[in-house]
Amino acid sequence: MGPLVHYELTLQWAQEAGLADVAEQIARADVLVDREFRATTSLKNLTMHFAPWSYFWVWRYRRQAVREDSAVALGRALHCAQDSVAHGVLGLAHLRFDAGLGRNPDDWRAAPERIRERIYERSMDLLHAFRKRG
């Protein structure tokens, strides 16, 4: 979803969720996943960006975020959750796009409303869970 979702919207959503004090950290960690864990460099990294494997990473990083009070772990959980919705199961949205049969799954503005809603809802669920951690 690129910087629009992984940074700008995540920053906005974190502020909306009452996490203004760590919103920048969360958004920065979210957007940096694409650089720090490039899907093309290893199978492990690939699993962070595509469902169903990315659900494991959402769970792992969410748990770490709450346990360690870590905005960075929360940002990583958000990235995995956002990508799992956008890219689809097994990355099929990317495969369709690469074959010329579909839209770019990383284009927020071209995404169907239901996809944008699911990304927003999953992001807000994680943000609210982190806010209630205390």
C-alpha positions in Angstrom: 0.0 0.0 0.0 3.0 2.3 0.1 3.6 5.4 2.1 0.1 6.7 1.7 -1.3 3.9 3.8 1.7 2.6 5.7 2.7 6.1 6.9 0.2 8.9 6.2 -3.0 7.1 7.0 -1.5 5.1 9.8 -0.3 8.3 11.4 -3.8 9.8 11.1 -5.5 6.6 12.4 -3.1 6.4 15.3 -4.0 10.0 16.3 -7.7 9.2 15.9 -7.3 6.2 18.2 -5.8 8.4 20.9 -2.2 7.5 20.4 -0.9 10.9 19.4 2.1 10.6 21.6 3.5 7.6 19.7 1.7 8.0 16.4 4.9 9.0 14.5 6.8 6.0 15.9 3.9 3.7 14.8 3.7 5.1 11.3 7.5 5.1 10.8 7.7 1.5 11.9 4.8 0.6 9.6 6.3 2.2 6.5 9.8 0.8 7.2 8.7 -2.8 7.0 8.9 -2.6 3.2 12.6 -1.6 3.5 13.6 -3.7 6.5 11.8 -6.8 5.4 11.8 -6.7 1.6 9.5 -9.5 0.3 12.0 -10.3 -2.5 14.9 -11.1 -0.2 13.7 -14.1 1.7 10.8 -16.5 2.2 10.4 -15.3 5.8 10.1 -11.7 4.6 7.7 -12.7 1.9 5.4 -14.3 4.6 5.0 -10.9 6.3 3.3 -9.4 3.3 0.9 -12.1 2.1 -2.0 -13.9 3.7 -2.4 -16.4 5.3 1.1 -16.3 6.7 1.0 -12.6 7.5 -1.7 -13.4 10.1 1.0 -15.1 12.1 3.1 -11.9 12.0 0.1 -9.7 13.0 -0.4 -11.9 16.0 3.3 -12.1 16.9 3.9 -8.3 16.6 0.6 -7.4 18.3 1.5 -9.6 21.2 5.0 -8.1 21.4 3.6 -4.5 21.2 1.3 -5.1 24.1 3.8 -7.1 26.2 6.7 -4.7 25.6 4.7 -1.5 25.2 6.4 -1.2 21.8 5.1 1.2 19.2 7.6 -0.3 16.7 6.1 -3.8 17.1 2.6 -2.2 16.7 3.7 -0.5 13.4 5.0 -3.9 12.1 1.7 -5.6 13.1 -0.2 -2.9 11.2 1.9 -3.3 8.1 1.3 -7.1 8.0 -2.4 -6.6 8.6 -2.8 -3.9 5.9 -0.8 -5.9 3.4 -2.7 -9.1 4.1 -6.0 -7.4 3.1 -4.5 -5.5 0.1 -2.5 -8.3 -1.4 -5.0 -11.0 -0.9 -4.5 -14.7 -0.1 -1.2 -16.0 -1.5 -0.6 -12.6 -3.1 -3.2 -13.4 -5.8 -4.0 -9.7 -6.2 -0.3 -9.1 -7.2 -0.3 -12.2 -9.5 -3.4 -10.9 -11.3 -1.9 -7.4 -11.6 1.4 -8.8 -13.0 -0.6 -10.8 -15.5 -2.5 -7.7 -16.6 -5.7 -9.0 -15.2 -6.4 -6.7 -12.3 -5.6 -3.4 -10.6 -2.5 -2.6 -8.7 -3.1 -4.0 -5.2 -0.8 -1.3 -3.7 -2.9 1.6 -5.1 -5.1 2.8 -2.2 -7.1 5.2 -4.4 -8.0 2.4 -7.0 -8.8 -0.1 -4.3 -12.5 -1.1 -4.0 -14.3 0.5 -1.0 -14.7 -2.8 0.8 -10.9 -3.3 0.7 -10.2 0.2 2.0 -12.8 -0.3 4.8 -11.3 -3.7 5.8 -7.8 -2.1 6.0 -9.1 0.8 8.1 -11.1 -1.5 10.4 -8.2 -3.9 11.0 -5.8 -1.0 11.6 -8.2 0.6 14.1 -8.7 -2.7 15.9 -5.0 -3.1 16.4 -4.6 0.6 17.4 -7.4 0.4 20.0 -6.1 -2.9 21.4 -2.7 -1.2 21.9 -4.3 1.8 23.5 -6.2 -0.4 26.0 -3.0 -2.4 26.9 -2.6 -0.8 30.4 
